[in-house]
Amino acid sequence: METFGWQRFVNHDARIEADLTLCDEHWARPLQSGFRPNWRVVDTAPEDPMEGPVLLEGARSATPGERVRVTIVPIFPDRWSTVEVGSQLEMLDRRERVVGKAIVTALHGTSTPASN
């Protein structure tokens, strides 16, 4: 299994599984497993984006327009407390442009009521 630099900061087992579709509009290159984007929950009160690197399941990369199953690794799990199965997430680039849209399919080790 490949190791990424951000993994040394993660000392928990929280994981979020989701189906991610990459947007064509602002994303011109393949998404690599290990990418460290920010995320926003759709249709909730505006808040600071949540940091969560993404691991692609069964692929090393995904191209714009492609749909892929991913695991999101929350850097600070308590910031993800409003996320539940079925939540819609927006993946943001560093300029906070939406570069992907995801639907949460499972929660593991998070502190949300839906996972207890």
C-alpha positions as CSV (number, residue, x, y, z in Angstrom):
1,M,0.0,0.0,0.0
2,E,1.3,3.4,-0.9
3,T,2.1,5.9,1.9
4,F,1.5,9.6,1.6
5,G,3.2,12.4,3.7
6,W,-0.1,13.6,5.2
7,Q,-0.6,10.1,6.8
8,R,2.0,10.9,9.6
9,F,-0.5,13.5,10.9
10,V,-3.4,11.1,11.1
11,N,-3.6,9.2,14.4
12,H,-7.2,8.0,14.1
13,D,-9.2,5.4,12.1
14,A,-12.0,7.7,10.8
15,R,-12.8,7.0,7.2
16,I,-15.6,8.2,4.9
17,E,-16.5,6.2,1.8
18,A,-18.1,8.0,-1.1
19,D,-18.8,7.9,-4.8
20,L,-17.0,10.9,-6.4
21,T,-17.5,12.4,-9.8
22,L,-14.8,14.8,-11.0
23,C,-16.0,18.0,-12.7
24,D,-14.8,18.8,-16.2
25,E,-15.0,22.5,-15.7
26,H,-12.2,23.3,-13.3
27,W,-10.3,20.0,-13.2
28,A,-8.1,19.4,-16.3
29,R,-5.7,16.7,-15.0
30,P,-6.2,13.2,-13.6
31,L,-6.9,13.0,-9.9
32,Q,-4.2,10.9,-8.1
33,S,-4.8,8.8,-5.0
34,G,-3.4,10.7,-2.0
35,F,-4.6,14.1,-3.2
36,R,-5.4,16.4,-0.2
37,P,-8.4,18.6,-1.1
38,N,-10.8,20.5,1.1
39,W,-14.5,19.5,1.2
40,R,-17.8,21.3,1.8
41,V,-21.2,19.7,2.7
42,V,-23.9,20.8,0.2
43,D,-27.0,22.5,1.5
44,T,-25.7,23.3,5.0
45,A,-24.8,26.6,6.6
46,P,-21.6,28.0,5.2
47,E,-18.6,27.0,7.2
48,D,-14.8,26.7,6.7
49,P,-14.0,23.8,4.3
50,M,-13.0,20.5,5.9
51,E,-9.6,18.9,5.1
52,G,-9.7,15.3,3.9
53,P,-7.2,13.6,1.7
54,V,-8.8,11.2,-0.8
55,L,-7.7,7.6,-1.6
56,L,-9.1,6.1,-4.8
57,E,-10.4,2.5,-4.5
58,G,-9.3,0.2,-7.3
59,A,-7.5,2.9,-9.3
60,R,-4.4,5.0,-9.1
61,S,-6.0,8.0,-10.9
62,A,-9.3,9.2,-12.3
63,T,-9.9,11.6,-15.2
64,P,-12.3,14.6,-15.3
65,G,-15.9,13.4,-15.8
66,E,-15.1,10.0,-14.4
67,R,-16.9,8.5,-11.4
68,V,-14.8,6.6,-8.8
69,R,-15.3,5.1,-5.4
70,V,-13.1,6.9,-2.8
71,T,-12.1,6.9,0.8
72,I,-11.9,10.3,2.4
73,V,-9.5,10.5,5.4
74,P,-10.7,13.4,7.7
75,I,-7.6,15.2,9.1
76,F,-9.8,16.5,12.0
77,P,-12.8,14.1,12.3
78,D,-14.7,16.4,14.7
79,R,-15.0,18.9,11.9
80,W,-17.0,16.2,9.9
81,S,-19.7,15.7,12.6
82,T,-22.6,16.8,10.3
83,V,-21.7,14.3,7.6
84,E,-23.9,11.2,7.4
85,V,-24.6,8.5,4.8
86,G,-26.3,10.2,1.9
87,S,-24.6,13.6,2.5
88,Q,-23.5,15.4,-0.7
89,L,-20.0,16.8,-0.6
90,E,-18.2,19.2,-2.9
91,M,-14.4,18.6,-3.4
92,L,-12.6,22.0,-3.6
93,D,-9.3,23.0,-5.1
94,R,-7.0,25.5,-3.4
95,R,-9.0,28.4,-4.9
96,E,-12.1,26.8,-3.4
97,R,-13.6,26.0,-6.8
98,V,-15.7,22.9,-7.0
99,V,-13.7,20.2,-8.8
100,G,-15.7,17.2,-7.7
101,K,-19.0,16.1,-6.2
102,A,-19.4,13.1,-3.9
103,I,-22.2,11.2,-2.2
104,V,-21.3,9.6,1.2
105,T,-21.9,5.8,1.1
106,A,-20.4,4.7,4.5
107,L,-18.8,6.1,7.7
108,H,-16.2,4.3,9.7
109,G,-14.8,5.4,13.0
110,T,-16.2,8.9,12.9
111,S,-17.9,10.6,15.8
112,T,-21.2,11.2,14.0
113,P,-24.5,9.9,15.4
114,A,-25.1,8.0,12.1
115,S,-22.1,5.8,12.7
116,N,-22.7,4.9,16.4
